[in-house]
Amino acid sequence: MFAPNRSIRHLQRYSEIVAIFARHGFGFLFHRPETKSRRWLRASWRGPQKIEPPSEDTLAVHFRTALEELGPTFIKFGQILSTRADLLPPSFISELSKLVDSVSPEPWELVHSVLTRELGYEPEKLFASIDPTPMGSASLSQVHAGVLPDGQEVVIKVQRPNIAAVIDTDLEIMASLAANAQTTSLGNIYDFMGIADDFSFTLRNELDYQREGRNADRLRESFAGQEHLLRIPKIYWKLSTQRVLVMERIRGIKISDIPALDAAGYDRHKVAMNSASVTVKQVMEDGFFHADPHAGNYLIMPGEAIGLVDFGKVGYLRDKDRMDLIRLYISAIELDVDGMIDQLMRIGAVREDVDRNRLGYDFNRFLNKYYGVSIKYVRARELIDEITTITFRHRLRLPATWWLVGQTIVMLEGIGLQLDPDFDVFKAAEPHVQNLMKNLLTPNGSWVRSVLMDASNWGEMLHRIPRVGNRMLERLERNEPIRMEVKDMEHILSRLDQLVTRLSLSLLVAAFVVGLPLLLPLTMPDSLPRWLLLAGSVPIVGAGIWLGLSLLNTSKK
């Protein structure tokens, strides 16, 4: 027996992808637009029973279902697409956020072989015990409970056998599809190849469990001395590889298990505020955050401390990103729509062909809807949904990290409202936003450093001006030419010549118009015929008419 070559493997997988998408009403995605695609699309929608085309909401559900059927690569792709409101309508964004990354576990025998190959020894020689029944399983990995020889309880995350090869095939197919899509008319609007490249980079990172371990270490360092608020499990690096991650097991109650929290006597309001506080601190103050805050990753421990697990999905918010968000926030609270648009243009989020008036109208309507409304009556979910609609309508290219932040806040709000109906995620975020502002504006803050850096650049430029000027003077003294090139110089000179000529004429006419009535009584006798005065005025009026026509003709050119 021999393994099929790559082209055959790709053909089989490509056929499977087409079949699943076609079954869910998306066969037109693989149909060439120049071959009457719209008529084909209408026919495929109607089907043999000539039913009406599905609604956008129904298509969104089918799209999510198709991605789930296609497996881990496409599930992850859907999760990434849920942060791209510039590509998909709001109904699709909402539906893709529901993607469930849960599949049946692999047999223990296969997991055992992966552990042996990765660690260099049979797991029985490295662990006192391992539970062959997994604690949980996802598309890329599954997790088993274990105990080290010293009695320490651990969690062992093992990558699924051969999943890397499956993902490689899917990514190659996606790259091919993206390259084809880039040649269509939509390729002038969307960067399909860039999207595919970004997704490939993100997914390959998730396959590297050493990177995930480093994420955990970095978060733990950010909360050093605050273990009463947040607990991050220790990573056992000697037992971890790119495909196996061993970490300390922390025990707690799942944050969504309300009856268990009540039975344990936990303060639900405090739990909600702590969960929001630790996450908003990561986003606003640290710029490095856990970006998968669903209920299964938040464990409640004694003292209402938060135990955090699963560090494969994280977000990064640079100082510049946070400064941009603050500027946008300030413009919003001041109802400065033009300031908002200017800030979005500054970061490259607004396309050149955008209808600025229409965008401003939508922003103004959005801001005035919430003007004067107490923040406790505002829900993050509602805000994000409206921003998503505006983003899609105007094809704004907001940074993907911003959407990741928005999704994280919305998920936190959902968890908090389950715990406490009066939970206010914005109130929980307020002290951390204030800390961010203080940090940015202190002498050592990023904002001040940025201003000082700009000032330094200007200072360097001003410092160079005398040296450059001296060199130019020296060349002039030696009668050496100095080359300067200005584009369209002949056209500019021609226009200047016209303007100077007309300016001179206009001054001359003005002098006649103003001076003639003053001079005539002094120089002309009272008996001078009126017809002579009128005759002398004709050239002045004619010159004025010529000047007006000339200027009008110039403005049209």
Secondary structure as UniProt FT lines:
FT   HELIX           6..23
FT   TURN            24..25
FT   HELIX           27..30
FT   TURN            33..36
FT   HELIX           37..46
FT   TURN            47..50
FT   HELIX           56..70
FT   HELIX           72..81
FT   TURN            82..83
FT   TURN            85..87
FT   HELIX           90..96
FT   TURN            97..98
FT   HELIX           108..119
FT   HELIX           123..125
FT   STRAND          129..130
FT   STRAND          136..137
FT   STRAND          141..147
FT   TURN            149..150
FT   STRAND          153..159
FT   TURN            161..162
FT   HELIX           163..182
FT   HELIX           185..188
FT   HELIX           192..206
FT   HELIX           209..222
FT   TURN            223..225
FT   TURN            227..229
FT   STRAND          230..231
FT   HELIX           237..239
FT   STRAND          244..248
FT   STRAND          253..254
FT   TURN            255..256
FT   HELIX           258..263
FT   TURN            264..265
FT   HELIX           268..281
FT   HELIX           282..286
FT   STRAND          288..290
FT   HELIX           295..297
FT   STRAND          298..301
FT   HELIX           302..304
FT   STRAND          305..308
FT   STRAND          314..316
FT   HELIX           319..333
FT   TURN            334..335
FT   HELIX           337..346
FT   TURN            347..348
FT   TURN            352..353
FT   HELIX           356..370
FT   TURN            371..372
FT   HELIX           375..377
FT   HELIX           380..394
FT   HELIX           400..419
FT   TURN            421..422
FT   HELIX           425..441
FT   TURN            443..444
FT   HELIX           446..477
FT   TURN            478..479
FT   TURN            487..488
FT   HELIX           489..523
FT   TURN            526..527
FT   HELIX           530..556
//
